Amino acid sequence: MLETQAFFDVLSDEIRRRVLCLLLKEGELCVCELFQALDLPQPKVSRHLGVMRDAGVLSVRREGTWVFYRLDAQLPLWAYKVVEFMVQGSAFPEDVQRLDAMPNRPVRCCT
């Protein structure tokens, strides 16, 4: 169960807010899509994903060597709405543009 303080701790970091916005818009993303969209090194993105997973905000699905993240299905409605409001506020449009411009997406990622 998501604790309120843990959720707001997740929101306290801009990188994590950017990830949440991308995941709400896209539904599910591979780690390689996330670090491409965020224009950040993979280890840094993975560290933030781990924080969000441990807090109960994200869930993980593995498919072979690929790792996919999405908002946890058990995320309370109030927390989901907070993320939804961030997206409605057009938060971080550059990330969406970089993701859309990713060549051969997702065929070439994670290989």
N, C-alpha and C positions, 0 to 999 in steps of 0.2 A: 504494500500500500504506500502510495506517495505521501510523504510528509510535506506540509506546507512550506516549512523552512528550507527543506531540500530543493523544492521546486524554485523558490526564489533565489537560492544560492546558484542554481543552474542559470537563471535569468540574469544574474549579476555580471556575467561575462559576455562581451559582444560576439565573440566567436561562437559561443553556444547559442546565442539568440539567432545568429545567422543560420546555423545548422537547423534549428527548429523551424525557421521560416521556409527553408528549402524543402525540408521533409514534409511540412504541411502542404506545400504547393505540389510536390512531386509524388507523395505517398511513400515511396521507398527509394533509397539510393544506395549504390555501392560506395564503399570507402573511396575508391579512386574518383568517382564522380564528385564526391564532396570536396576532396582536396583540390581538384581542378576548379570547381566553382568558387571555392573560397580563396584560391590562389595562395595557399599556404602549404608548408611541408607536411607530408603524410604523417610523420610521428606526432606533430603538434595536433593535427586534426584527430588522430586516433586517441590521444590523451584526453581530449575534450569529449569524444564519444564515450570513452570509458567512464568519465565522471557522470555523464547523463544516463548511461546504462545503469550504473551503480545506484543512482538516485531513483530509478524506477520510471524515468521519463521516456526512455527508448527501449525498444526490443530489437533483437538481432536474429537474422536468419542467415544460415550458411548454406552455400550451394557450391560444392567442390572447394576450390580455393577462394571463391568470392565471399565477401561478407557484406550483407545488406542491413541497413538500419531503417527504422520507421518509428513513428510515435507509438508508444506502448498502448495497446488496446484497452488497458485498464486505467489509462489516464483519466482522472476525474473531469467531468464536464467543465467545471470552472477553470481548470488549468488549460484544457483544450481551447476554451474561449479566449484566454489571455494570448495564446499563440496565434489564434485566428485574428485577433485584433491587431497584432503586430504585422501580420501579412496584409491585412486590409489597409494598413497605413503605408503600404508600398515600401516596407522595410527592405533595404539591401537589394535594389534592382540590379546592381552590377553583378551580384552572384548568379542571378538567374540568367543574365546575358552570357556570362562565361560558361555556364552549364549548357545553355542552348548552342553555344559555339563549339562545344567539345567535339573534336573530330571522331567519326566512327563510333559514336556513343550508342550503346555500351559495348559494342563488339570488341573494341580494342582495349578497353580498360581491364585492369586486373590480370593481365597476361604476363 
